[in-house]
Amino acid sequence: MTDNASLEANVNTNSRPSELKITDMRICNLKGLPMDVTLIRLDTNQGISGYGEVRDWASPTYALMLKSRILGENPCNIDKIFRKIKQFGHHARQGGGVCGIEMALFDLAGKAYGVPAYQLVGGKFRDKVLCYCDTDSVPDGTQMGERLKKRMEEGFQFLKMDIGIGLLKDVRGALTAIPEMLETQNVMHPFTGIQVSPLGIEFLVDYVRQVRDVIGYEVPLAVDHFGHITVGTCIRLGRALDPFMLAWYEDMIPWQFTDQYVRLSQSVMTPICTGEDIYLKEGFKPLLEAQGVAVIHPDLATSGGIMETKKIGDLAQEHGVAMAMHFAGSPISFLANIHCAAATENFYVLENHSVDLPWWDDLLDASTKPMIQDGYAPVPELPGLGFGDINEAAIRERMDSTRSGGYFDETSQWNDERSHDRLWS
C-alpha cells in the first residue's frame, strides 16, 4: 500500500490553504503613473506570493508598519486579518496600506484555492466591467468635445471631464474671491468664499454646450473638479448645467458635510456623486441615510479593499444608490477593482487614468491584453487577482530611484514593529 509521503512526492502541495502562512512582505516603488504607486508582495511558506498596491500619495510606511501584525497569519483568513489592521487606516489616502495588504490577501487566497478573487466574495454579476477615462481639459469647449469624441472612437461608452473654476482664472469678472484663496488648494470649499459670477456661469454653460454639440447626448458625460467653491455657488452652477443631462456632479463639496450634500441634491436635477476620500462603509452611511448622493464613488485602494468596497456597494444598493468606482493606479489594483465591480450588483462604471500609457498593460503578464477593450474590461478567470505574474523587466524599468528601496528588497527592519493595538480595556 502506498504511504502518504509517496503520494505527495507526485503532487503539488503548495496549495494547502489551512497550512498557509505569511512569511514576508516586501515593496517596490514605481513612477510614471498618474499617481505614485508602491507595489506590495506578500510571501508565504508554500512558495506562492500575492500582490497589492499602495498609491495616491500614501506613504509605503502605511503598509510596512503593518508587517509585524500579519507575519505568521494565514492569508486565507482575509476578514480576520482585515479586522486586525483596519484601525490603522483612515479617510483620504491614509487607508492605502490596509487596502494594499487586503488586495494581496485576496490574490493569495485565490491562488491557494485556485479560484478568481470575485468567487471569494460571492461570485459575479457580470463578465465585463464598463470603464471610463478622465480626459485632460482644454480652454476651448469645441476642442474638448473633439478630445472626448476621440475617446468614443476608441470604444469608450462613458466619458468624464473637468468643468470648474480652473477654466475661469483668465476670464475677467468670472470669479469673486479673495486673491489668496484662488492660489491654494488647502482650504475646504465652504471656507474659501469663492463664488462664480453670472459671467463665469455663462462661460461654463457655453463650454458644456460646445462639448455636447460635438459628442451628442447618447453617451453619458460626468463632470468633476469644480474647485473649492461655496455650496450656494454649486447650486447656481448645477442648476445652470442641469439641461445638459450630465451623468453626475462629482465632489462639489467635501464629503464630510452631509447636510450640505442634502441641500445640493435637493436643489439640482443632476445626480450628485462623491466618495473617493471615504474609508470604510461607516463613512458612507451618513450620506446614504440622508439621501445626500445618487452615486457613490469609492476608491478601492483607499476605501478598505475588495471586500469592504463590495459591502459599501451593497449598503448603497439598500438606499437606491449606484456605485461607480474611482481608480488611478497600476494594473494590480485595477484588477482588484474589476473583481469587486464584477461581484457588486449595483456597480455602474470604473475609472481609469492610464489609458494613454502604452506600457501600462505590460507591467503584468495578464491573460487579456489590452485590459480594456471597446470600453470594457473582461473579468479575469485566473486564480487570485487574475494575472500570471508580474513582468519583472517592465517593473524594473518603471522603478522610482528617488524613493528608498529597490526591486522588492528585504524589509526585516519592520518585522518587530509593535504598539498596544487593542482598542478596548
N, C-alpha and C positions, 0 to 999 in steps of 0.2 A: 504494500500500500504506500502511495507517495505521501511524504510528510509535507506540512505547510511550507517549510523553508524551500523545498524543491519546487513547489508550485510558484512561490513568489519570485524565484530566480528567473522565471519566464514571463513575468507580467510587470507592468509599470506600477510601482507602489507610491508614486509621487502625488497621488490624489486621495489620500486617506483624510477626508475633511476633519474627522474627530480628533486626529492627532496633529493637525497643522498648527504651527506656532510662528509668530513673528520674531525674527532674529535680528533684523537690522532695518534702519531707514536711512536713505541717502537722497541727496538732492542734486539738481543740475539747473543752473540759471541760463535762460535764453534771452536773446534780444531780437529786435526786428519785427516783432509782433505789435499789434496796436497797443497792447498793454504789456508791462513787464510780466514775465512768466517764470516760475520756478517749478520744475518737474519734481515729483516725489516718487521714489521707488521703495516699496516695502518688500523685503526679502524674507524667506521662510526656511524652516528646517527640512522642507521637502523639495527644495530646488526651484520652486515657482515664485515669481515676483508679480507684484501688482503696481500699477501706476496711477498717480493722481496729479493734481496741479494746484499750486497757489498762484494767484495772479491779481491783477488790477491794483497795483501799488501796495499789496500786502507783503510785508517782510517775510522771508522764509523762516525767520525766528518764530513766527506764529505756529509753524509746523514742528520745527526742531525741538521746541520746548516740550512738545507732547510725546517725543520719542520714548522717554523713560516710562510714560504711562501705558504704552501699548506693547513694549517688548514682552515676549512670553505669552501674549494673548493669542487666542485662536481667531484669525481674521474672519472666519465664517460667522462669528458672533457679532455681527455688524451692529445691531441695536444696542447690545450691551456695551460695546466699546464707544459708540456714539454718545450714549448717556453718560459715560465716564468722562468724556473730553469736551462735550458741548458747552460746558460752563466757561471754557477758555476762548470762545468766540463772542463776537458782538456785532452790532449793526455796521453798516457801510462795508469797508473791506477787511474788517478785523476778524471775520469768520473764515478767512481763507485757509488757515492751517487746518481747522477742523474739517472743512469741506474737502480739502485735498486728500486728507487721510481717508475720509469716508469713500471717496471715489476709488481710491486704491484698494480698500477693503472689498468693494463690490467687484473690482477686477479680479482680486484673488479668489473670492468665494465662487465667482462664476467659473473661473478656471478649475478650481478644486472639484466642483460638481459637474463640470462640463456643460454648463448652460449659459446663455447670454444673460446679462445683468437684468434685463427687463423681467425675466422669469422670476427673479428673486423678490420682486415687488408686486407679483400678481399676474404677470402676463401682459400682453399688448392689446391695444385697441386699434392700432394701425400699422401698416407695413412700411410707410414712408412718412416723413415729417416735413411739413411745409416750412420753408425758410425765407427770410428776407435779409437784405443787407443795407446798412447805412450807406448813404452816398454823400460825399462832401458837398457843402453848399457853395454856390457861386452867386455874385451880386445880382445877376440878371435872371428873372424868373423863366423866361423862354429857354435860356441856356440850361437852367436847372431841369426844366422839363425834358430837354433833349438828353441830359445825363440819365434821367430816370427811364426815358424811352429805351435807351440802350440796355438798361437792366431788364426791361421787359423782353427785348430781343434776345437776351441771354437766357431767357426762360423763367425769370422771376415773376411770380404772380401776386406778390405783396411788396409794397415799397414803403420806405420811410425817408424823411428829410428833416433838416433843421429849419425852424422858422422862428425868429425872435429878434431880440434887440441887437444881436451880433450883426444883423443886416442893416441896422439903422444908425450905427455910430457915425457914419459920414453923411447922414441925411439931416440937414439943418432943420431944427424945430421939431424933430420926431420924438425926442425924449425930454422928459422933465426929471431932473435929478441933480443932486449934489455931485460935482465932478468926481470926487474921490470914490464915490460909490460905483461909478462906472468902470473903475480901474481895479476892482477887487472881486474875487470870487469867494471870499471868506466870510461874508456877511449873509445870513439867511434871508430869504426873499422878503418876509414881512417887515424886516427892519431896515431895508435899503431906501425905501421911499421912492424907488424908481417907477415912473409911470410912462406909458406910451401915449403920446398926444394923438388927437384926431388925424393929424397929418401922418403920423407914424403908422397908425392902424390902417389908414387908406393905402399906404405903401405896401404893407404886408398883405392886405387883401388883394391888391393888384398883382403882387408876386405870386400868390397861390392861384389866382385866376389864370395867369400866364402858364403856370405849370399844368393846370387842369386842361387848358386849351391844347396842350401838346399830348398829354398822356390819356386824356379822356376820363371817364368815370368807371370803367369796367373793373379796373384793378384797385384794390384798397390802398390808400395812402395815409400813413400815420405821420405825426409831426412831433418834434422833440426840441429841447434846448431853447426854450423861450427866454431864458435869462432870469435874473433874480428880481422879478417884478412883484408888485403888490397883488393881493388876491382880487381887489377891485379891478385892476388893470387886466388880470387874467380873464375876468368875466366879460369885460368890454371887448377884449380881443377875441375871446372864444365865441361870443355871440356874432361878431362880425365875420368869423370864419365858418360858422355853422353851415351856411348854404353850400359849402364845397364838399360836404359829406365825407369828412376825414375819418379815418379808422379810429383814431384816438388822439387826445391831447396828453402828452407824456410829461410827468414830473413838473407840472406848472408851479407847484409849491412843494416845500419839504414834506415828506411822508408823515412826519410826526404830528402834523396839525390836522387831526381828524375833522374837527368842526369846520375848518376852512375847506376841506375837501367836500364835505357835505354841502356847504354853501355853493361851491363851484359846480358840483354835479347837478344840483337843483336849478342852476341858473343858465345852463347851456344844454344844447341838444346832442352834442358830440360826446361819445364815450370818454370817460376820464380814466387815465392809466397811471399807475405808479408801482414801485416795489423793488427796484434793483438794489436798494440800500438796506433792505429789511432782512434781519436774521431771525430764523425760526418762525414757525406758524403762529406763535403767540404774538409776534409783532404785526401780523396781518389782521388779527382778529378785530381790533377796534375799527379799522377801515371797512371791513366786510360787514360787521354787525350794524354799523351806522349807515350802510349803503353809500359810502363815500366814493366808491370807484365802480366802474363797469368792467374793467380789465385789470388784472394784476400782472406784474412783470418781474417776477423774482429772478435773481441771478444764481443759478445752482452752485456756482463756485464761491458764493458768499452767503447764501440763504440757509445752508445746512446740509447740502449734498443731495444725492439722488432720492433717498427715502423720505427725507424731510420735505423736499420740494414737491414730491408726489402728495404728501399729506397736506401741504399748502394748497395744491390744486384741488384736492378733494374737499378741503374746507371751503374754498371759494365756490365750488360747484354747489354746495349746500345753500349758498346765498345767491345763486343765479349769476355768478360771475365767471367769465372765461379767464384762462391763464395763458398769456404769452410768456416768452422767456428771453431774458437778456443774456447775451454771450459775446465775449470779446477775448478769446484766448487761443490755446493750441488745440490741435485735433484730439488730444486726450480728453479735455473737459468737454469738447464738442460732442464726442461720442457718449460721454456721461449724460449730457443733455438729451441726446437722441433717445437713449433708453428711458429716461424719465418721461419725455414727451410721448413716447410710444405707449407708456403704461398709465397715462393720465387721461381720463375720458374727456375732460373739458379743455384740453390743450388747444391752443389757437395757432400760434406761429412762433418760430425760433429765429432769433437774430444771429447774424454772423458779420464780423468786421473784417474778415480776412480773404474775401473772395477775389481781391485784386493781387494777392500774393501768390505767384505761380509755384513757389516752393512749399507752400503750406501743407498740402496733402502729402508731400514726400517725407514729412517728419515721422510718419508711421508706415509700416507695411500693412496697410489696410486691405481688406478683401474687395472693397469697392472704391474705385477712383475714376473720376473725381468724386469726392464725398457728397457734393451737391450736384444733382443732375436735373435740369429743367425746373429749378426752383424747389426741389425736394431732396431730402437726404434719406436714402434707403436705410431701414433699420438693420443693423448687422446681426448675423446669426452665430458668429463665432463666440466661444465662451468668454465670460467677463465683459469688458467694455467693447470687445469685438474686433480687435486687431491682432495680427500675428505677433508682431514685435515692434519695438521702436527701431528707427533707422539710425544707427549709431553715427554713420558718416554725416548724415544731414543734421543730426543734433549737434555734433561737434562743430559743424560749420556755423551754426547759429548760437553757439555758447557766448555768454556775456563775460568777457575777460575783465571788465571793470568791477565786477562783483566777486566776492570771495567764493572759492571752491571751483573745482574743475568738473570732469565728467563723472558724476556720482561718486565723488571722493568719500572716504570714510568719515563718519561723524561721531566717533566714540566719545568725544568730549560731552555729548549730550546724553549719554547712557544713564547717568545717575542724577540728572536734574530732579530735584524734589521740592515739594512745598506741602503745606497742610491743605489738601484739596477739598476736604469734606465741608459741605455747606450747612451742616446741622450739628447741634451739640448733643 
